[in-house]
């Protein structure tokens, strides 16, 4: 069996590594941009993208340039996968079909290819389809991908691709909470402990800027920050961590952060896995975000006694459908 893993982020790769012990007899190929990746787990082959695949573009022209750059990089990856175009036993491990490379491989590369979804966030826990995406961005992807010979299919159904017949299953941390639980398997993961610290961690979600606009995003960011400032714990902490998303516009210099002038504000690297940072270094007792998947990952990975001591506070302004999931996890939903 040939297994191709699309690893666009460190967190995705970490989740794939959890599955590798069951696939030791197969030929496992990782596609990633992380040239510093230490292949200790044992992928048989690694295809490195020649340029960054992150999307920090804003505005029509920058988005266009970003998409063209991705397509050019992806074409080189596809050339390296060409020898597997006609094999009978091939599986694609991926997270969502909005990505151009994933979309092409799943729908156009090999008619015998089967897909397996692997959780990378909250996408697998609410009904998200192509209508949630920017219509102009989808249009650009479709036109430019077709123009450059990497066809992009306007998919139907859930954005994970789980509804397609040739997508066999999805690995998620909480199958009972996921969409399509009948096709869901538990993603194996180790429970972790951590030394908790009296600090606040804010998990940024800058990609929402491209979806809803900078002004609307900052308005909601101010609201979230006001909740933090007015909280009981704010008076007791001296340090606040802010972790920007790896994609999206950088907002470090925005005046909205002036609200925290009386605290030590630490901006964390956007590139590092927040889950790894949290358990190895941060251990914040209080975690705030709009609806970041990292909160769910931290909660599900933490030992039971640690779970009870962390306060997860969410303001699901952009994805109200997740409110039910957060309630089941006993997160504090800010109204």
SELOTI-701920 format. One line per 2 residues: number of its first residue (from 0); their letters; for each residue y, x, z of C-alpha. Coordinates in steps of 0.2 Angstrom, whole numbers, plus 2048, in hexadecimal, padded with zeros to 3 digits. Each point is the difference from the previous one (the first is absolute). Example, Ala and Ser with C-alpha at 12.3 -4.5 7.8 and 13.67 -1.06 7.14 Angstrom:
# SELOTI-701920
0 = AS = 7EA:83E:827 | 811:806:7FD .
END
This chain:
# SELOTI-701920
0 = XX = 800:800:800 | 811:806:7FB .
2 = XX = 80E:7FB:80D | 812:802:7FC .
4 = XX = 80C:7FE:80F | 813:7FD:7FC .
6 = XX = 809:809:80F | 812:7FD:7FE .
8 = XX = 804:803:813 | 7F9:80A:80E .
10 = XX = 7FB:7F0:809 | 7F6:7FA:7F1 .
12 = XX = 7F7:811:7FF | 7FC:7FE:813 .
14 = XX = 7F8:7EF:7FD | 7F6:807:7F1 .
16 = XX = 7F9:80E:80B | 7F9:7F3:80C .
18 = XX = 7F5:7FA:7F2 | 7FA:810:7F9 .
20 = XX = 7F1:803:80C | 7F8:7F1:7F8 .
22 = XX = 803:807:7EF | 7F9:812:802 .
24 = XX = 7F4:7FE:7F2 | 80D:7FB:7F3 .
26 = XX = 80D:80A:7F6 | 810:7FC:809 .
28 = XX = 811:803:7F7 | 811:7FF:809 .
30 = XX = 810:7FE:7F6 | 80F:805:80B .
32 = XX = 811:808:7FF | 7FD:809:810 .
34 = XX = 7FD:812:7FA | 7FF:806:812 .
36 = XX = 7F1:7F4:804 | 7F3:809:809 .
38 = XX = 7EF:7FA:7F9 | 7F6:802:810 .
40 = XX = 7F7:7EF:7FE | 7F8:805:7EF .
42 = XX = 807:7F8:7F1 | 7F6:807:7F1 .
44 = XX = 810:801:7F5 | 813:7FE:803 .
46 = XX = 80C:7FC:7F2 | 812:804:806 .
48 = XX = 80E:7F7:7F8 | 80D:80C:7F9 .
50 = XX = 80F:7F8:808 | 805:7F4:80E .
52 = XX = 7FA:7EE:7FE | 80B:7FA:80E .
54 = XX = 80D:7F3:7FC | 811:803:807 .
56 = XX = 80A:7F9:7F2 | 80D:7F3:801 .
58 = XX = 809:7F7:7F1 | 7FA:7FC:7EF .
60 = XX = 802:811:7F8 | 7F8:80A:80E .
62 = XX = 7F1:7F3:801 | 7FE:803:7ED .
64 = XX = 800:813:802 | 7F4:7FE:80E .
66 = XX = 7F3:7F5:7F7 | 801:80C:7F0 .
68 = XX = 7FD:80F:80B | 7F1:7F8:809 .
70 = XX = 7F8:7FA:7EF | 802:812:7F9 .
72 = XX = 7F7:807:810 | 7F3:7F2:7FF .
74 = XX = 7FC:804:7EE | 7FB:812:805 .
76 = XX = 7F5:7F9:80E | 7F8:7F4:7F4 .
78 = XX = 7FC:80F:7F4 | 7F7:808:80E .
80 = XX = 7F6:7F0:803 | 7FB:7FE:7EE .
82 = XX = 7EF:807:801 | 7FB:7F1:80C .
84 = XX = 807:7F2:7F3 | 7EF:7FB:7FA .
86 = XX = 7F5:804:810 | 7F5:7F1:806 .
88 = XX = 802:802:813 | 812:802:805 .
90 = XX = 80A:7F9:80E | 813:800:803 .
92 = XX = 806:801:812 | 812:7FA:801 .
94 = XX = 80D:7F6:80A | 80A:7F5:7F4 .
96 = XX = 801:7FC:7EE | 813:801:7FE .
98 = XX = 7FE:813:7FE | 800:805:7EE .
100 = XX = 7F1:80C:801 | 7F6:7F4:80B .
102 = XX = 804:7F2:7F4 | 7FB:809:7F1 .
104 = XX = 7F0:807:807 | 7FA:7EF:807 .
106 = XX = 804:7F6:7F1 | 7FF:80B:7F0 .
108 = XX = 7F7:811:804 | 7EE:7FC:800 .
110 = XX = 7F8:7EE:7FE | 7F2:805:80C .
112 = XX = 80C:806:80E | 7FF:7F6:810 .
114 = XX = 80E:800:80D | 801:802:813 .
116 = XX = 810:7FC:809 | 804:80B:810 .
118 = XX = 80D:7FA:80C | 811:809:800 .
120 = XX = 80B:7F4:80A | 803:7EE:803 .
122 = XX = 7FD:7FB:7EE | 7EE:7FB:803 .
124 = XX = 806:7F3:80D | 80B:7F4:7F7 .
126 = XX = 801:7F8:7EF | 80A:80C:7F5 .
128 = XX = 800:7FF:7ED | 80A:806:7F2 .
130 = XX = 80E:7F3:803 | 805:80A:810 .
132 = XX = 804:80F:7F5 | 811:803:7F7 .
134 = XX = 7FE:7F7:7EF | 80B:80D:7F8 .
136 = XX = 7F5:80E:807 | 7F0:7F8:7FA .
138 = XX = 808:7FE:7EF | 805:812:7FF .
140 = XX = 7EE:805:805 | 7F8:7F5:7F3 .
142 = XX = 80C:806:7F2 | 800:812:804 .
144 = XX = 7EE:802:804 | 7FB:7F7:7F0 .
146 = XX = 80C:80C:7F6 | 7F8:80F:808 .
148 = XX = 7EF:7FB:7FD | 7FB:7FC:812 .
150 = XX = 7FE:7ED:7FF | 806:7F6:80F .
152 = XX = 7F8:7EF:803 | 80A:7F2:808 .
154 = XX = 7F3:7FC:80D | 7FB:7F0:807 .
156 = XX = 7FD:7FB:812 | 802:80B:80F .
158 = XX = 809:811:7FE | 7F1:809:807 .
160 = XX = 7F5:7FB:7F1 | 7F3:7F9:80C .
162 = XX = 7FF:7EF:7F6 | 7F9:809:7F1 .
164 = XX = 7ED:7FE:7FD | 7FE:813:7FD .
166 = XX = 808:804:810 | 7F1:800:80C .
168 = XX = 808:800:811 | 80E:807:80B .
170 = XX = 7FF:80B:80F | 80D:7FA:80E .
172 = XX = 802:804:812 | 800:7ED:805 .
174 = XX = 7F5:7F6:7F4 | 801:7F0:809 .
176 = XX = 813:800:7FE | 800:806:7EE .
178 = XX = 802:7F6:7F0 | 7EF:7FC:7F8 .
180 = XX = 7F6:805:810 | 7F0:7FB:7F6 .
182 = XX = 803:810:7F6 | 806:80B:80E .
184 = XX = 7F7:80E:809 | 806:809:810 .
186 = XX = 808:811:7FC | 7F8:80C:80C .
188 = XX = 80D:809:80B | 800:809:810 .
190 = XX = 808:7F9:810 | 80D:80C:807 .
192 = XX = 80A:803:810 | 811:807:802 .
194 = XX = 80C:806:80E | 80D:7F2:7FF .
196 = XX = 813:805:801 | 80F:7F5:806 .
198 = XX = 807:801:7EE | 804:7F3:7F3 .
200 = XX = 7F9:802:7EE | 808:7F7:7F2 .
202 = XX = 7F6:7FF:7F0 | 80B:7FF:7F0 .
204 = XX = 7FC:7F6:7F1 | 80C:806:7F3 .
206 = XX = 7F6:7F9:7F1 | 807:7EF:804 .
208 = XX = 811:807:7FA | 7F9:7FF:7EE .
210 = XX = 7FA:7EE:802 | 80E:7F8:80A .
212 = XX = 80F:80C:7FD | 808:80C:80B .
214 = XX = 80D:7F4:808 | 7F2:7F3:805 .
216 = XX = 7F5:80E:807 | 80E:808:80B .
218 = XX = 804:7EF:806 | 7EE:7FD:807 .
220 = XX = 800:812:806 | 80F:7FD:80B .
222 = XX = 7F8:7F1:807 | 7F0:80A:804 .
224 = XX = 80B:80D:808 | 809:7F3:80A .
226 = XX = 7EF:7FA:807 | 7FD:812:805 .
228 = XX = 810:803:809 | 7FF:7EF:809 .
230 = XX = 7EE:804:806 | 7FB:804:812 .
232 = XX = 7F8:810:7FB | 810:807:7F7 .
234 = XX = 808:803:811 | 7F2:80B:805 .
236 = XX = 7FD:80B:7F1 | 809:80F:7FB .
238 = XX = 7F8:804:7EF | 7FE:7F5:7F1 .
240 = XX = 7F5:805:7F1 | 804:7FA:7EE .
242 = XX = 7F2:801:7F3 | 806:7FD:7EE .
244 = XX = 7F3:7F9:7F4 | 7FA:80D:7F3 .
246 = XX = 807:7F5:7F2 | 811:7F8:7FE .
248 = XX = 812:805:802 | 805:80C:80E .
250 = XX = 80C:7F8:80D | 801:80E:80D .
252 = XX = 813:801:7FE | 804:7ED:801 .
254 = XX = 80C:7FA:80D | 7F2:7F5:807 .
256 = XX = 7F9:80E:80A | 810:802:809 .
258 = XX = 7FA:7F2:80C | 7F5:80E:808 .
260 = XX = 80D:80D:804 | 7FC:7FF:813 .
262 = XX = 7EE:806:7FC | 7F7:80F:7F9 .
264 = XX = 7FC:7F9:7EE | 7F2:80A:7F7 .
266 = XX = 7FD:7FD:7EE | 7ED:804:7FC .
268 = XX = 7FA:806:7EF | 7FD:7F3:7F4 .
270 = XX = 7F1:809:7F8 | 7F5:801:810 .
272 = XX = 7F4:7F3:805 | 808:7F6:80E .
274 = XX = 7EF:7FC:807 | 7FC:812:801 .
276 = XX = 811:804:808 | 7FE:7F2:80C .
278 = XX = 7F0:805:808 | 803:813:7FF .
280 = XX = 813:801:805 | 80A:7F0:803 .
282 = XX = 7F6:7F3:80B | 80F:7F5:801 .
284 = XX = 7FD:7F1:80C | 80C:7F5:7F5 .
286 = XX = 7FE:7FE:7ED | 80C:7F6:7F5 .
288 = XX = 7FF:7FB:7EE | 802:7F2:7F4 .
290 = XX = 7EE:7FF:7FB | 7F9:811:7FE .
292 = XX = 7EE:802:7FD | 801:810:80B .
294 = XX = 801:7F5:810 | 7F0:7F7:7FC .
296 = XX = 7F8:811:7FC | 806:807:811 .
298 = XX = 7FA:7F0:809 | 7EF:800:7F9 .
300 = XX = 7FD:813:802 | 806:800:812 .
302 = XX = 7F3:7FF:80E | 800:7EF:809 .
304 = XX = 809:806:80F | 80E:808:7F5 .
306 = XX = 802:7F0:7F6 | 805:7F7:80F .
308 = XX = 80D:80C:805 | 80A:801:7EF .
310 = XX = 80D:7F3:7FC | 7FF:7FC:7ED .
312 = XX = 810:7F7:7FB | 802:7F9:7EF .
314 = XX = 80E:7F7:7F6 | 7F7:7F9:7F1 .
316 = XX = 80F:7FB:7F6 | 7F9:805:7EF .
318 = XX = 7EE:7FA:802 | 800:7F1:80B .
320 = XX = 7EE:7FD:7FB | 7FB:80E:80C .
322 = XX = 806:7F8:80F | 7EF:7F7:803 .
324 = XX = 7F7:811:7FF | 80C:808:80C .
326 = XX = 7FE:7F2:80C | 7ED:802:800 .
328 = XX = 803:812:804 | 80B:7FB:80E .
330 = XX = 80F:80A:7F9 | 811:7FA:806 .
332 = XX = 808:7F7:7F1 | 813:800:801 .
334 = X = 808:7F0:7FB .
END
